């Protein structure tokens, strides 16, 4: 979907034919193995995608298909030359003409996200980022499940939904995008009734870090996100580890001489929270060591 939108660019609101060759599709990381058969299945799914756009100015909702039709021209398939053509549906073209929704999406981040839950959440939040005075949105649990595309009957308890869908999606988005997301559950009694998703634009340093991550291979990305990636033992010349601090669950961790142990511990807790790393993780000592190594000592 995002590839078709990105290829159409400024013409996505026009009722015209758009084209893309299979060779160009295969140049995209994660889409290199597509054939006519796999593209056919994808376009069948896209043809069933429904767009709902709330035109608040006109005070009406527009509902319609994402695509009008698509064609796979395989006359020269033997040589590996397949031409994909498509026409956007009227509802999508009207939305594209009236909204900046798609323009603000970071295309590279969308292709880097590995989970459909991450893609759906990022897509929705990215559409709200440029709205004035809007930095969060509250969803009922049912609305959140629908947004993330969780099927009925699966992950019925919020704790399971949070652990297996929401938090992994947020962690992946925070690692690879220009945004930092947080989720705050709201309870009525002992039951989670709603969840507030909040977002902030990363400072320049954070955006550069996300860009560096996008430039790295996907292999090992989850391990880097979880803080479990193997790395060579860091060396700290002329630094004595003769102090200790207790940033997590009573365990002791070395810190460099001359640094305030409580401030280092607070910085570490905040950093772990921003990365979604639990302080009781089995590899927390290695994570701490890497954190100290990156700090400006």
Protein Blocks (a to p, Z undefined) as FASTA:
>chain_A
ZZmmmmnmmmlmpccdddddfklmmmpghilmgcfklmmmmmmmmmmpccddddfknopa
cdddfbfbdcddfklmmnopacddddddfklmmmmmmpcklmmpcfklmmmpmbfklmmm
mmmmmmmmmpghiabdcddfklmmmmnopaehiakbfklmmmmmmmmmmmmmmmmmcbdc
ddddddehjacfbdcdddddddfklmmmmmmmmmpcfehklmmmnopaccdddddehiac
fbccdfbghiacdddehiafklmmmmmmmmmmmnopafkbfklmmmmmmmmmmpcZZ
